[in-house]
């Protein structure tokens, strides 16, 4: 199935809503099929290991928001 959308004509709020709906649909599909990509599992394991070793870096919410706003 092919769907053509005019992304450039959509409001940012509509784009986020679409992403949320797509994510929910994909989550449902993954749960039903039992499929999780290996690279995703490896990434999660690495992040957990970094936290345990104390090598992870975290940002407070305001700093993260500021960095993201600069990307817009």
PDB file as gemmi writes it, atoms N, CA and C in Angstrom:
CRYST1    1.000    1.000    1.000  90.00  90.00  90.00 P 1                      
ATOM      1  N   UNK A   1       0.842  -1.182   0.000  1.00  0.00           N  
ATOM      2  CA  UNK A   1       0.000   0.000   0.000  1.00  0.00           C  
ATOM      3  C   UNK A   1       0.880   1.236   0.000  1.00  0.00           C  
ATOM      4  N   UNK A   2       0.581   2.156  -0.857  1.00  0.00           N  
ATOM      5  CA  UNK A   2       1.347   3.383  -0.953  1.00  0.00           C  
ATOM      6  C   UNK A   2       0.450   4.569  -0.625  1.00  0.00           C  
ATOM      7  N   UNK A   3       0.932   5.438   0.255  1.00  0.00           N  
ATOM      8  CA  UNK A   3       0.181   6.625   0.645  1.00  0.00           C  
ATOM      9  C   UNK A   3       1.063   7.828   0.370  1.00  0.00           C  
ATOM     10  N   UNK A   4       0.516   8.800  -0.308  1.00  0.00           N  
ATOM     11  CA  UNK A   4       1.257  10.019  -0.610  1.00  0.00           C  
ATOM     12  C   UNK A   4       0.666  11.160   0.204  1.00  0.00           C  
ATOM     13  N   UNK A   5       1.497  11.774   1.021  1.00  0.00           N  
ATOM     14  CA  UNK A   5       1.047  12.880   1.867  1.00  0.00           C  
ATOM     15  C   UNK A   5       1.859  14.125   1.561  1.00  0.00           C  
ATOM     16  N   UNK A   6       1.266  15.263   1.737  1.00  0.00           N  
ATOM     17  CA  UNK A   6       1.932  16.549   1.523  1.00  0.00           C  
ATOM     18  C   UNK A   6       2.467  17.052   2.870  1.00  0.00           C  
ATOM     19  N   UNK A   7       3.618  16.528   3.270  1.00  0.00           N  
ATOM     20  CA  UNK A   7       4.182  16.861   4.577  1.00  0.00           C  
ATOM     21  C   UNK A   7       4.432  18.351   4.749  1.00  0.00           C  
ATOM     22  N   UNK A   8       4.875  18.975   3.682  1.00  0.00           N  
ATOM     23  CA  UNK A   8       5.209  20.398   3.791  1.00  0.00           C  
ATOM     24  C   UNK A   8       3.977  21.256   4.055  1.00  0.00           C  
ATOM     25  N   UNK A   9       2.781  20.728   3.794  1.00  0.00           N  
ATOM     26  CA  UNK A   9       1.548  21.482   4.021  1.00  0.00           C  
ATOM     27  C   UNK A   9       0.930  21.180   5.391  1.00  0.00           C  
ATOM     28  N   UNK A  10       1.517  20.253   6.113  1.00  0.00           N  
ATOM     29  CA  UNK A  10       0.973  19.872   7.416  1.00  0.00           C  
ATOM     30  C   UNK A  10       1.546  20.738   8.521  1.00  0.00           C  
ATOM     31  N   UNK A  11       0.712  21.041   9.498  1.00  0.00           N  
ATOM     32  CA  UNK A  11       1.188  21.750  10.693  1.00  0.00           C  
ATOM     33  C   UNK A  11       2.053  20.789  11.504  1.00  0.00           C  
ATOM     34  N   UNK A  12       2.975  21.343  12.274  1.00  0.00           N  
ATOM     35  CA  UNK A  12       3.876  20.506  13.079  1.00  0.00           C  
ATOM     36  C   UNK A  12       3.082  19.633  14.045  1.00  0.00           C  
ATOM     37  N   UNK A  13       1.978  20.158  14.582  1.00  0.00           N  
ATOM     38  CA  UNK A  13       1.169  19.362  15.505  1.00  0.00           C  
ATOM     39  C   UNK A  13       0.559  18.159  14.787  1.00  0.00           C  
ATOM     40  N   UNK A  14       0.166  18.334  13.529  1.00  0.00           N  
ATOM     41  CA  UNK A  14      -0.370  17.215  12.752  1.00  0.00           C  
ATOM     42  C   UNK A  14       0.702  16.166  12.481  1.00  0.00           C  
ATOM     43  N   UNK A  15       1.915  16.632  12.232  1.00  0.00           N  
ATOM     44  CA  UNK A  15       3.022  15.705  11.991  1.00  0.00           C  
ATOM     45  C   UNK A  15       3.310  14.867  13.240  1.00  0.00           C  
ATOM     46  N   UNK A  16       3.295  15.516  14.391  1.00  0.00           N  
ATOM     47  CA  UNK A  16       3.539  14.779  15.636  1.00  0.00           C  
ATOM     48  C   UNK A  16       2.416  13.789  15.915  1.00  0.00           C  
ATOM     49  N   UNK A  17       1.183  14.189  15.645  1.00  0.00           N  
ATOM     50  CA  UNK A  17       0.059  13.280  15.829  1.00  0.00           C  
ATOM     51  C   UNK A  17       0.217  12.065  14.921  1.00  0.00           C  
ATOM     52  N   UNK A  18       0.603  12.301  13.686  1.00  0.00           N  
ATOM     53  CA  UNK A  18       0.806  11.205  12.744  1.00  0.00           C  
ATOM     54  C   UNK A  18       1.912  10.267  13.237  1.00  0.00           C  
ATOM     55  N   UNK A  19       2.997  10.836  13.738  1.00  0.00           N  
ATOM     56  CA  UNK A  19       4.094  10.018  14.270  1.00  0.00           C  
ATOM     57  C   UNK A  19       3.631   9.173  15.449  1.00  0.00           C  
ATOM     58  N   UNK A  20       2.862   9.770  16.340  1.00  0.00           N  
ATOM     59  CA  UNK A  20       2.355   9.036  17.499  1.00  0.00           C  
ATOM     60  C   UNK A  20       1.462   7.875  17.071  1.00  0.00           C  
ATOM     61  N   UNK A  21       0.593   8.142  16.098  1.00  0.00           N  
ATOM     62  CA  UNK A  21      -0.299   7.091  15.616  1.00  0.00           C  
ATOM     63  C   UNK A  21       0.484   5.976  14.922  1.00  0.00           C  
ATOM     64  N   UNK A  22       1.474   6.350  14.133  1.00  0.00           N  
ATOM     65  CA  UNK A  22       2.307   5.359  13.458  1.00  0.00           C  
ATOM     66  C   UNK A  22       3.074   4.524  14.482  1.00  0.00           C  
ATOM     67  N   UNK A  23       3.625   5.195  15.491  1.00  0.00           N  
ATOM     68  CA  UNK A  23       4.372   4.483  16.534  1.00  0.00           C  
ATOM     69  C   UNK A  23       3.471   3.480  17.256  1.00  0.00           C  
ATOM     70  N   UNK A  24       2.258   3.896  17.595  1.00  0.00           N  
ATOM     71  CA  UNK A  24       1.326   2.995  18.263  1.00  0.00           C  
ATOM     72  C   UNK A  24       1.007   1.793  17.388  1.00  0.00           C  
ATOM     73  N   UNK A  25       0.804   2.029  16.106  1.00  0.00           N  
ATOM     74  CA  UNK A  25       0.512   0.941  15.179  1.00  0.00           C  
ATOM     75  C   UNK A  25       1.695  -0.019  15.078  1.00  0.00           C  
ATOM     76  N   UNK A  26       2.904   0.535  14.986  1.00  0.00           N  
ATOM     77  CA  UNK A  26       4.095  -0.302  14.882  1.00  0.00           C  
ATOM     78  C   UNK A  26       4.326  -1.085  16.164  1.00  0.00           C  
ATOM     79  N   UNK A  27       4.066  -0.460  17.306  1.00  0.00           N  
ATOM     80  CA  UNK A  27       4.224  -1.144  18.587  1.00  0.00           C  
ATOM     81  C   UNK A  27       3.292  -2.337  18.661  1.00  0.00           C  
ATOM     82  N   UNK A  28       2.071  -2.135  18.233  1.00  0.00           N  
ATOM     83  CA  UNK A  28       1.092  -3.228  18.220  1.00  0.00           C  
ATOM     84  C   UNK A  28       1.570  -4.358  17.307  1.00  0.00           C  
ATOM     85  N   UNK A  29       2.074  -4.002  16.129  1.00  0.00           N  
ATOM     86  CA  UNK A  29       2.565  -5.006  15.175  1.00  0.00           C  
ATOM     87  C   UNK A  29       3.733  -5.801  15.755  1.00  0.00           C  
ATOM     88  N   UNK A  30       4.661  -5.099  16.397  1.00  0.00           N  
ATOM     89  CA  UNK A  30       5.839  -5.752  16.961  1.00  0.00           C  
ATOM     90  C   UNK A  30       5.441  -6.693  18.084  1.00  0.00           C  
ATOM     91  N   UNK A  31       4.528  -6.238  18.943  1.00  0.00           N  
ATOM     92  CA  UNK A  31       4.092  -7.084  20.057  1.00  0.00           C  
ATOM     93  C   UNK A  31       3.413  -8.352  19.546  1.00  0.00           C  
ATOM     94  N   UNK A  32       2.652  -8.229  18.487  1.00  0.00           N  
ATOM     95  CA  UNK A  32       1.952  -9.387  17.942  1.00  0.00           C  
ATOM     96  C   UNK A  32       2.887 -10.347  17.212  1.00  0.00           C  
ATOM     97  N   UNK A  33       3.942  -9.824  16.613  1.00  0.00           N  
ATOM     98  CA  UNK A  33       4.849 -10.690  15.858  1.00  0.00           C  
ATOM     99  C   UNK A  33       6.015 -11.184  16.711  1.00  0.00           C  
ATOM    100  N   UNK A  34       6.228 -10.546  17.890  1.00  0.00           N  
ATOM    101  CA  UNK A  34       7.346 -10.927  18.733  1.00  0.00           C  
ATOM    102  C   UNK A  34       8.681 -10.457  18.190  1.00  0.00           C  
ATOM    103  N   UNK A  35       8.665  -9.523  17.264  1.00  0.00           N  
ATOM    104  CA  UNK A  35       9.883  -9.058  16.604  1.00  0.00           C  
ATOM    105  C   UNK A  35      10.411  -7.773  17.223  1.00  0.00           C  
ATOM    106  N   UNK A  36      11.624  -7.814  17.638  1.00  0.00           N  
ATOM    107  CA  UNK A  36      12.366  -6.623  18.026  1.00  0.00           C  
ATOM    108  C   UNK A  36      13.712  -6.709  17.336  1.00  0.00           C  
ATOM    109  N   UNK A  37      14.100  -5.695  16.583  1.00  0.00           N  
ATOM    110  CA  UNK A  37      15.373  -5.751  15.857  1.00  0.00           C  
ATOM    111  C   UNK A  37      16.557  -5.972  16.803  1.00  0.00           C  
ATOM    112  N   UNK A  38      17.498  -6.803  16.378  1.00  0.00           N  
ATOM    113  CA  UNK A  38      18.684  -7.095  17.188  1.00  0.00           C  
ATOM    114  C   UNK A  38      19.468  -5.841  17.527  1.00  0.00           C  
ATOM    115  N   UNK A  39      19.581  -4.919  16.565  1.00  0.00           N  
ATOM    116  CA  UNK A  39      20.352  -3.704  16.828  1.00  0.00           C  
ATOM    117  C   UNK A  39      19.728  -2.900  17.965  1.00  0.00           C  
ATOM    118  N   UNK A  40      18.403  -2.970  18.083  1.00  0.00           N  
ATOM    119  CA  UNK A  40      17.710  -2.243  19.137  1.00  0.00           C  
ATOM    120  C   UNK A  40      18.018  -2.861  20.499  1.00  0.00           C  
ATOM    121  N   UNK A  41      17.987  -4.178  20.554  1.00  0.00           N  
ATOM    122  CA  UNK A  41      18.313  -4.871  21.808  1.00  0.00           C  
ATOM    123  C   UNK A  41      19.759  -4.602  22.220  1.00  0.00           C  
ATOM    124  N   UNK A  42      20.675  -4.626  21.256  1.00  0.00           N  
ATOM    125  CA  UNK A  42      22.089  -4.340  21.562  1.00  0.00           C  
ATOM    126  C   UNK A  42      22.268  -2.918  22.088  1.00  0.00           C  
ATOM    127  N   UNK A  43      21.565  -1.975  21.463  1.00  0.00           N  
ATOM    128  CA  UNK A  43      21.649  -0.574  21.908  1.00  0.00           C  
ATOM    129  C   UNK A  43      21.137  -0.422  23.335  1.00  0.00           C  
ATOM    130  N   UNK A  44      20.032  -1.060  23.653  1.00  0.00           N  
ATOM    131  CA  UNK A  44      19.495  -0.991  25.019  1.00  0.00           C  
ATOM    132  C   UNK A  44      20.450  -1.617  26.023  1.00  0.00           C  
ATOM    133  N   UNK A  45      21.041  -2.749  25.664  1.00  0.00           N  
ATOM    134  CA  UNK A  45      22.011  -3.402  26.549  1.00  0.00           C  
ATOM    135  C   UNK A  45      23.217  -2.499  26.787  1.00  0.00           C  
ATOM    136  N   UNK A  46      23.698  -1.852  25.720  1.00  0.00           N  
ATOM    137  CA  UNK A  46      24.849  -0.961  25.853  1.00  0.00           C  
ATOM    138  C   UNK A  46      24.513   0.228  26.747  1.00  0.00           C  
ATOM    139  N   UNK A  47      23.344   0.770  26.596  1.00  0.00           N  
ATOM    140  CA  UNK A  47      22.942   1.910  27.436  1.00  0.00           C  
ATOM    141  C   UNK A  47      22.825   1.505  28.895  1.00  0.00           C  
ATOM    142  N   UNK A  48      22.279   0.327  29.157  1.00  0.00           N  
ATOM    143  CA  UNK A  48      22.191  -0.162  30.537  1.00  0.00           C  
ATOM    144  C   UNK A  48      23.590  -0.359  31.128  1.00  0.00           C  
ATOM    145  N   UNK A  49      24.493  -0.904  30.324  1.00  0.00           N  
ATOM    146  CA  UNK A  49      25.863  -1.117  30.791  1.00  0.00           C  
ATOM    147  C   UNK A  49      26.531   0.218  31.092  1.00  0.00           C  
ATOM    148  N   UNK A  50      26.332   1.217  30.226  1.00  0.00           N  
ATOM    149  CA  UNK A  50      26.914   2.540  30.453  1.00  0.00           C  
ATOM    150  C   UNK A  50      26.400   3.164  31.745  1.00  0.00           C  
ATOM    151  N   UNK A  51      25.123   2.960  32.034  1.00  0.00           N  
ATOM    152  CA  UNK A  51      24.553   3.489  33.280  1.00  0.00           C  
ATOM    153  C   UNK A  51      25.200   2.802  34.478  1.00  0.00           C  
ATOM    154  N   UNK A  52      25.322   1.475  34.419  1.00  0.00           N  
ATOM    155  CA  UNK A  52      25.931   0.723  35.519  1.00  0.00           C  
ATOM    156  C   UNK A  52      27.381   1.124  35.744  1.00  0.00           C  
ATOM    157  N   UNK A  53      28.105   1.417  34.648  1.00  0.00           N  
ATOM    158  CA  UNK A  53      29.515   1.796  34.744  1.00  0.00           C  
ATOM    159  C   UNK A  53      29.703   3.271  35.075  1.00  0.00           C  
ATOM    160  N   UNK A  54      28.623   4.025  35.049  1.00  0.00           N  
ATOM    161  CA  UNK A  54      28.710   5.454  35.357  1.00  0.00           C  
ATOM    162  C   UNK A  54      29.255   6.289  34.214  1.00  0.00           C  
ATOM    163  N   UNK A  55      29.213   5.778  32.996  1.00  0.00           N  
ATOM    164  CA  UNK A  55      29.752   6.513  31.851  1.00  0.00           C  
ATOM    165  C   UNK A  55      28.671   7.201  31.023  1.00  0.00           C  
ATOM    166  N   UNK A  56      27.412   7.056  31.411  1.00  0.00           N  
ATOM    167  CA  UNK A  56      26.322   7.714  30.689  1.00  0.00           C  
ATOM    168  C   UNK A  56      26.283   9.182  31.061  1.00  0.00           C  
ATOM    169  N   UNK A  57      25.864   9.988  30.102  1.00  0.00           N  
ATOM    170  CA  UNK A  57      25.709  11.422  30.347  1.00  0.00           C  
ATOM    171  C   UNK A  57      24.234  11.755  30.197  1.00  0.00           C  
ATOM    172  N   UNK A  58      23.727  12.514  31.139  1.00  0.00           N  
ATOM    173  CA  UNK A  58      22.319  12.895  31.131  1.00  0.00           C  
ATOM    174  C   UNK A  58      22.208  14.410  31.132  1.00  0.00           C  
ATOM    175  N   UNK A  59      21.129  14.913  30.577  1.00  0.00           N  
ATOM    176  CA  UNK A  59      20.856  16.346  30.552  1.00  0.00           C  
ATOM    177  C   UNK A  59      19.575  16.610  31.319  1.00  0.00           C  
ATOM    178  N   UNK A  60      19.510  17.790  31.927  1.00  0.00           N  
ATOM    179  CA  UNK A  60      18.250  18.177  32.538  1.00  0.00           C  
ATOM    180  C   UNK A  60      17.294  18.577  31.420  1.00  0.00           C  
ATOM    181  N   UNK A  61      16.028  18.605  31.726  1.00  0.00           N  
ATOM    182  CA  UNK A  61      14.999  18.837  30.727  1.00  0.00           C  
ATOM    183  C   UNK A  61      15.172  20.177  30.019  1.00  0.00           C  
ATOM    184  N   UNK A  62      15.492  21.210  30.741  1.00  0.00           N  
ATOM    185  CA  UNK A  62      15.628  22.538  30.130  1.00  0.00           C  
ATOM    186  C   UNK A  62      16.784  22.579  29.134  1.00  0.00           C  
ATOM    187  N   UNK A  63      17.892  21.936  29.446  1.00  0.00           N  
ATOM    188  CA  UNK A  63      19.020  21.885  28.510  1.00  0.00           C  
ATOM    189  C   UNK A  63      18.652  21.109  27.256  1.00  0.00           C  
ATOM    190  N   UNK A  64      17.960  20.005  27.443  1.00  0.00           N  
ATOM    191  CA  UNK A  64      17.539  19.198  26.300  1.00  0.00           C  
ATOM    192  C   UNK A  64      16.575  19.989  25.416  1.00  0.00           C  
ATOM    193  N   UNK A  65      15.622  20.684  26.024  1.00  0.00           N  
ATOM    194  CA  UNK A  65      14.675  21.500  25.261  1.00  0.00           C  
ATOM    195  C   UNK A  65      15.407  22.573  24.463  1.00  0.00           C  
ATOM    196  N   UNK A  66      16.366  23.199  25.092  1.00  0.00           N  
ATOM    197  CA  UNK A  66      17.127  24.263  24.444  1.00  0.00           C  
ATOM    198  C   UNK A  66      17.866  23.740  23.220  1.00  0.00           C  
ATOM    199  N   UNK A  67      18.512  22.590  23.353  1.00  0.00           N  
ATOM    200  CA  UNK A  67      19.228  21.996  22.212  1.00  0.00           C  
ATOM    201  C   UNK A  67      18.272  21.641  21.091  1.00  0.00           C  
ATOM    202  N   UNK A  68      17.105  21.096  21.436  1.00  0.00           N  
ATOM    203  CA  UNK A  68      16.136  20.719  20.422  1.00  0.00           C  
ATOM    204  C   UNK A  68      15.554  21.951  19.712  1.00  0.00           C  
ATOM    205  N   UNK A  69      15.316  23.018  20.456  1.00  0.00           N  
ATOM    206  CA  UNK A  69      14.764  24.233  19.847  1.00  0.00           C  
ATOM    207  C   UNK A  69      15.746  24.830  18.854  1.00  0.00           C  
ATOM    208  N   UNK A  70      17.022  24.687  19.087  1.00  0.00           N  
ATOM    209  CA  UNK A  70      18.028  25.206  18.170  1.00  0.00           C  
ATOM    210  C   UNK A  70      18.017  24.458  16.838  1.00  0.00           C  
ATOM    211  N   UNK A  71      17.495  23.254  16.841  1.00  0.00           N  
ATOM    212  CA  UNK A  71      17.434  22.454  15.615  1.00  0.00           C  
ATOM    213  C   UNK A  71      16.272  22.889  14.709  1.00  0.00           C  
ATOM    214  N   UNK A  72      15.301  23.595  15.268  1.00  0.00           N  
ATOM    215  CA  UNK A  72      14.116  24.010  14.488  1.00  0.00           C  
ATOM    216  C   UNK A  72      14.369  25.237  13.670  1.00  0.00           C  
TER     217      UNK A  72                                                      
END                                                                             
